[in-house]
Amino acid sequence: MANTTNYNWETPDDTDLVKDGAAAIRTLGSSIDTTTKNLNPETTTGDIAYRSATANTNTRLAIGSTGQVLTVAAGVPSWATPTVGDITEVQAGVGISVASGTGPIPVITNSSTDLITTAGDLLYGTAADTVARLGIGTAGQVLKVNSGATAPEWGAAAGGGFVGCSVYDSNATQSIATGTDTVVTFDSEFFDTDGFHSTSSNTGRITIPSGKDGKYLFIASSFFSGITATSKEGRFYKNGSQVFTFGWSIAGGSSGTPCVAIMNLVATDYVEFRVVQNTGGNANLYKSGGGAGEYAFFACQYLGA
């Protein structure tokens, strides 16, 4: 009898008698059945077959249970429960809090994110193990260090175009009491690049905005007409205190003077233009006549840090 090459199944020789054919077929069929079963030992849905140490014989690995993973044990596949607790400890740090730090599954919370309220917010350190929120700036601003070199802030990019304002008053005159420093008010603007001036509150002030610390050129003009006072003065006040005085003495008639000064200022500092006269009664300061700001105006220009 001859045998097959791969599985050694017994088959009839070419010279065997026909009467022996049935027996030969039964023998071959039995061999195929045995081999097929050896190669497919699975009995249950999810079973896996893997090669055993015996040639042409596979071994059945029954399906594992929920949560198990396929691994290798003693050189063959097997199902096993995954090892947990490989993280032995998680410690808290700046902005990080930990529950059940030693597992089996640590719960980690980044409390720093509680400070963030708006898209674009930034966090920066204010002291050891302490952070603070910096809200997003406005379009065109850049991130820079504040004047005290203690924290970042948003501000205008260095260089660029003109920064400052020029304001005037739409009223023709303003009454000035004798002997009293009086703030000259301005309810209108020629221009204002960064919100230096308000036309609705404290209209006599030019206030330095955030991110614009530095040197400023201030110019103001005033004009009295038809008064007999021998002394009239224009004055710059910084944060409510007099810092510059510009005086002119003309007995009667019309007179005015420009007032010019350079000041070193920081954000929230404000400058006022005040006038005083000594007629002994009220006098009119002329503001707008034939054109806006013809007689009185107030302006500043940022010169740089």
C-alpha angles and dihedrals in degrees: 000000000000125000131214118254101236107032101019093236113174114241132177120267118241090251097051117120120256090238089067093053097093093053091047092051091050091050092049093046092050090051092050091049093051093047093047092052091047089054094046108040095155116125104169136050108269096025116142126212120211133178113272129205089265117083116250091008125108126198124226120237109195117224113271129230130270113293096017121126131213112255140153124260125175090353098304135088119270140164118248140170109255117251114251130194096050085140100076097188141353117201126205120245140171106330092354125109124184132204118195091005093184095053148180077202113357117216110219123191125191100212092179089077089065087075093060112091105157137040109266097028117146130208122218136174119261097175139341109319091355130111135184137195125252111196118225115273128231128273113293096016122126132211113257141153118270123246092265092051089232104112144006120263140176118252145148117293116260116262116008125120135330118314120196143059144256120205138182140176125251092211119095095226145003121213113238119198117224118264094004128115101233126192111235108226127214121196099180140050136217087197140331118190101189111016098275093148139038123211093199107044132030087359092176093064135088107199126195110239126221114284094021102096113147147072120338135190113218125195128181135170132200136179134196122188131200100357128134098215112131092204129049124163139189117205139188116220123195116203090340097312126106113246106161134027127194115187136183128184120207122151102228132326128075123316142160140170138203117236118209130178142152117224136183107227141171133207114299093020109129132200126205131193111222133179134199132191133182106213092125091243141047118303132189121245107207116227118160121016123148090355141017111287092358094148106018133031139149125211144166136193127198109234099182142274 
